[in-house]
Amino acid sequence: MPRSTNSVASRARRKKIMKRAKGYFGRRKNVWTVAKNAVEKADVYAYTGRKQKKRNFRALWIQRINAGVRLHGMSYSVFIGKVTKKDIKLNRKVLADLAMNHPEAFKAVVDAVK
């Protein structure tokens, strides 16, 4: 009995990768081995990027909170220490939003912490 290959499935697998490589430059879009490598590398970058996004946003929130708190004569580290001690359950994302868009509400939080 000769060996039979499932060409339908392998074609579908290749099509899936080639579809994801659409829009790439040069041979990366239409040569199977090059496209496969490009798509795999893109997946690595995407995974790494999702982790970096979290870091970048946290850093941005910290900068915004620091800027808002310094207007009230306090540093970021002192403020976060006091927020933790007072058991105020607001995360950095919310505090940064208050500092940027609702300064009067942020001032109330700062006064509650002082």
C-alpha positions, 0 to 999 in steps of 0.5 A, a space after each residue: 500500500 503506498 503512503 498517502 498524504 493529506 494534501 487537503 490539510 497541508 494546503 489549508 495549513 499553508 494557506 492560513 500562513 500565506 493569508 497572514 503574510 499578506 501585505 508583507 514586503 518582497 518574498 515574505 508575502 509569496 514564498 512559503 518558507 520565507 512567509 512562514 518565518 516572517 509570520 512566526 517572527 511576527 508572532 514573537 513580536 506580538 507576544 513581546 509587544 503585549 507584555 511591553 504595552 503593560 509596562 509602558 502604560 504603568 509607567 505613563 500612569 505613574 508619570 501622570 500621578 506624579 505630575 498631579 501629586 506634585 501640584 499638591 506638594 507631595 512626591 509620587 512615592 510618598 503619595 502611593 505609600 499613604 494611599 496604601 496605608 489609608 487602604 484606598 482601593 484605587 489603582 494607578 490607572 484610575 488615579 492617573 485618569 483622575 489626575 488628568 481629567 478630574 483635578 478636583 476629584 484627584 485633589 479630594 483623594 490627595 486631601 483624604 490621604 494627607 
